[in-house]
Amino acid sequence: MTEQMDAVGRTALITAAMRAVEYRRADRLHNDQYAELLSGELGPALLEELTGDMTGVQKQRLLSVFDLNAVRTRFFDDCLLREARTVTQIVSLASGLDTRPYRLDWPGHVRYFEVDRPAVMAYKADRLGEVPARAEHRMIAADLTDEDWAEQLIAADYDPGLPSVWLMEGLLYYLPEPDAHWLVSRVRALSAPGSVLTADIASAAAVAGQIGAFTRWGCPWVFGTDEPEAFLDGHGFTPDEAVVPGQRSTAYGRSAPAGRGAAASGRPVYLVRGKRR
């Protein structure tokens, strides 16, 4: 079924392949026992093509590419589990081959929504088969560039009047800047006060120096900013965290360069969290 997935959908296979590599480590930062199943044969092949396409400087950062994925995954795991103590709704936009509904231990009150394109959802459902979700689970097959995805979410029993947690992992940098602003504005409109948005946001340098394979595959990074707090704040989410993975990895026991700037960290994304005013 992978032939039905578009370029952006296939990047989900690469993420799954990297999570499978992490799962095999004795010092793994997360437990994604389904990543290898989801990555299939194509995921590792795409990952090999991606790393083979790196420049000399990018190859020097190869290990940090894997570490970035592991730290990002753990950061969002911790954030969602922490918020789920009091919030009943989690919405993962462009959820890809993420398996958090299946691998994390959720409180009984949690309803977990995943939204992604139909081909990605079909592939994921086919691969996971009868694997049970650990929360009340809703899969919404919808394109986030369509106007009606929010209506489909509400039709699946999402309640805009209740606080929620929104996850945008590996999403915003694929969108043109106007579309990124539109999407976050739409999320705010669907969120009750006290709701949380967490995301990864690329730096401007990351967009400028991205790996060539993404452009060749038709899914280049197009949006980045070095002011992630201002981005959140401008859309009504008061930022309370904006870090680069190098700052967080030490706490996870995974050594990495520290520093606030993307260039200093060697990991050109920001991991952010903000609360809706």
C-alpha positions in Angstrom: 0.0 0.0 0.0 3.0 2.3 0.2 2.7 3.2 -3.5 -0.5 5.1 -2.6 1.3 7.4 -0.2 2.5 10.8 -1.5 5.9 12.3 -0.8 5.0 13.8 2.6 3.4 10.5 3.6 6.5 8.6 2.8 8.5 10.8 5.2 6.5 9.1 7.9 8.1 5.8 6.8 11.5 7.4 7.4 10.5 8.6 10.9 9.2 5.1 11.7 12.5 3.6 10.5 14.5 5.9 12.8 12.2 5.0 15.7 12.8 1.3 14.9 16.6 2.0 15.2 16.1 3.7 18.5 14.0 0.9 19.8 16.8 -1.5 19.3 19.1 0.5 21.5 19.7 -0.6 25.1 19.5 3.1 26.2 16.5 3.9 24.1 14.6 7.1 24.9 11.2 5.7 24.0 9.5 2.4 23.4 8.0 2.1 19.9 7.6 -1.6 19.5 5.5 -1.1 16.4 7.9 1.2 14.5 9.6 -1.6 12.6 6.3 -3.1 11.5 5.2 0.2 10.2 8.4 1.2 8.4 8.3 -2.0 6.4 10.9 -2.5 3.7 10.5 0.9 2.1 11.2 2.9 5.3 14.8 1.7 5.8 15.5 2.0 2.1 14.3 5.6 2.1 16.3 6.3 5.2 19.4 4.9 3.4 18.7 7.1 0.4 18.3 10.1 2.7 21.6 9.6 4.5 23.3 8.8 1.2 22.2 12.2 -0.1 23.8 14.2 2.7 26.6 16.6 2.2 29.9 16.2 4.0 28.8 18.5 6.8 25.4 16.8 7.1 27.1 13.4 7.3 29.0 14.6 10.3 25.7 15.2 11.9 24.2 11.8 11.0 24.1 10.5 14.6 22.4 13.7 15.7 19.7 13.2 13.1 18.8 9.9 14.8 19.2 11.5 18.2 17.0 14.4 17.2 14.2 12.1 16.3 14.6 10.2 19.6 14.7 13.3 21.7 11.7 14.9 19.8 9.7 11.7 20.3 10.4 11.6 24.0 9.7 15.3 24.5 6.2 14.9 23.0 5.6 11.6 24.8 6.3 13.4 28.1 4.3 16.5 27.2 1.2 14.6 26.2 1.3 12.2 29.2 1.7 15.1 31.5 -1.2 17.1 30.1 -3.4 13.9 29.9 -3.6 13.9 33.7 -6.2 16.7 33.5 -7.2 17.0 29.8 -9.5 14.6 28.1 -8.9 15.3 24.4 -5.6 14.9 22.4 -5.5 15.8 18.8 -2.5 14.8 16.6 -2.5 16.6 13.3 -0.7 14.9 10.4 -0.1 12.0 12.8 1.7 9.9 10.2 2.9 6.5 11.6 3.0 7.7 15.2 1.9 4.9 17.6 1.3 6.9 20.8 -2.3 5.7 21.1 -1.1 2.1 21.0 2.1 2.2 23.0 1.7 4.7 25.8 -0.4 4.1 29.0 -3.2 6.7 29.0 -5.6 7.6 31.8 -9.1 6.1 31.2 -10.7 9.5 30.5 -8.5 10.3 27.4 -9.9 10.4 23.9 -7.2 10.4 21.3 -7.8 11.8 17.8 -5.5 11.3 14.8 -5.9 13.3 11.6 -4.0 12.5 8.4 -4.5 11.9 4.7 -6.5 8.8 3.8 -3.6 6.9 2.2 -1.5 7.3 5.4 -4.4 6.2 7.6 -5.2 3.2 5.4 -1.6 2.0 5.4 -1.3 2.4 9.2 -4.6 0.6 9.9 -3.6 -2.2 7.5 -0.2 -2.7 9.2 -1.3 -2.5 12.8 -4.3 -4.8 12.1 -5.8 -5.9 15.4 -3.3 -4.1 17.7 -5.6 -2.5 20.3 -5.4 1.2 21.2 -4.8 2.1 24.8 -7.2 5.0 24.8 -10.6 5.8 23.2 -9.3 6.3 19.7 -10.6 8.1 16.6 -8.8 8.1 13.2 -10.0 10.9 10.9 -8.9 10.5 7.3 -8.7 14.1 6.1 -6.3 16.5 4.3 -5.4 19.4 6.6 -5.3 21.7 3.5 -9.1 21.1 3.0 -11.5 23.4 4.8 -13.7 20.6 6.2 -11.1 18.7 8.3 -12.3 20.5 11.4 -15.9 19.5 10.8 -14.8 15.9 10.4 -13.0 16.1 13.7 -16.1 17.5 15.5 -18.2 14.8 13.8 -15.9 12.2 15.5 -16.9 13.6 18.9 -14.2 16.2 19.4 -15.7 18.9 21.7 -14.3 22.4 21.1 -15.8 23.5 24.4 -13.4 21.3 26.4 -9.7 21.9 26.9 -7.5 19.8 24.6 -3.9 19.1 23.7 -2.8 19.6 20.1 0.3 17.9 18.6 2.0 19.1 15.4 5.0 16.8 15.0 6.9 17.0 11.7 4.2 19.2 10.1 4.7 22.9 10.1 7.9 23.1 8.1 6.3 21.4 5.2 3.6 24.1 4.9 4.1 27.5 3.1 4.2 30.2 5.8 0.6 31.5 5.1 -0.7 28.0 5.5 1.2 27.4 8.7 -0.3 30.6 10.2 -3.8 29.6 8.9 -3.6 26.1 10.4 -2.5 27.3 13.9 -5.2 30.0 13.8 -7.7 27.3 13.0 -6.5 25.2 15.9 -6.9 28.2 18.3 -10.5 28.6 17.1 -11.2 25.0 17.9 -9.6 25.2 21.3 -11.0 26.2 24.7 -9.0 28.4 27.0 -6.3 26.4 28.7 -5.7 24.1 25.8 -2.1 23.3 24.9 -0.3 23.3 21.5 3.0 21.5 21.2 5.0 21.3 18.0 8.4 21.3 16.4 9.3 24.4 14.4 12.3 24.5 12.0 14.8 27.3 12.2 15.4 29.5 9.1 18.9 27.9 8.8 17.3 24.4 8.7 15.1 25.4 5.8 18.0 26.9 3.9 20.3 24.0 4.5 17.9 21.1 4.3 18.9 17.7 2.8 18.4 17.6 -1.0 16.4 14.4 -1.0 13.4 16.2 0.4 13.3 18.6 -2.5 13.9 15.8 -5.0 11.0 13.8 -3.5 8.7 16.8 -3.7 8.4 17.5 0.0 10.8 20.3 0.8 10.9 22.2 4.0 9.5 25.7 3.2 8.7 27.4 6.6 11.0 28.2 9.4 11.5 30.9 12.0 14.0 31.6 14.7 11.3 33.2 16.9 9.1 30.3 17.8 7.8 32.0 20.9 6.6 34.9 18.9 5.0 32.5 16.4 2.9 30.9 19.2 2.2 34.1 21.0 0.9 35.7 17.8 -1.7 33.1 17.6 -3.0 33.3 21.1 -0.9 30.6 22.7 1.3 31.8 25.5 4.7 30.0 25.2 6.0 28.3 28.2 8.7 26.2 26.6 10.9 26.6 23.5 14.0 24.5 23.5 16.4 22.8 21.0 16.8 19.1 21.5 20.4 19.5 22.7 19.1 21.3 25.7 16.7 18.5 26.6 18.8 15.5 25.7 21.1 15.7 28.7 18.1 15.3 31.0 17.3 12.1 29.0 20.8 10.8 29.4 21.7 11.3 25.8 24.7 13.5 25.4 24.5 16.3 22.9 25.8 19.9 22.4 23.9 22.5 24.4 23.0 26.0 23.5 19.9 28.1 22.7 20.5 28.6 19.0 19.9 26.0 16.3 23.4 26.3 15.0 24.9 25.9 18.4 22.9 22.8 19.1 23.5 21.1 15.8 19.8 20.3 15.8 18.0 22.9 13.7 14.5 22.7 15.2 12.8 24.1 18.2 10.5 22.0 20.5 7.7 24.3 21.7 4.7 24.3 24.0 2.1 27.0 24.6 -1.2 27.5 26.4 -4.2 29.0 24.7 -5.3 32.3 26.3 
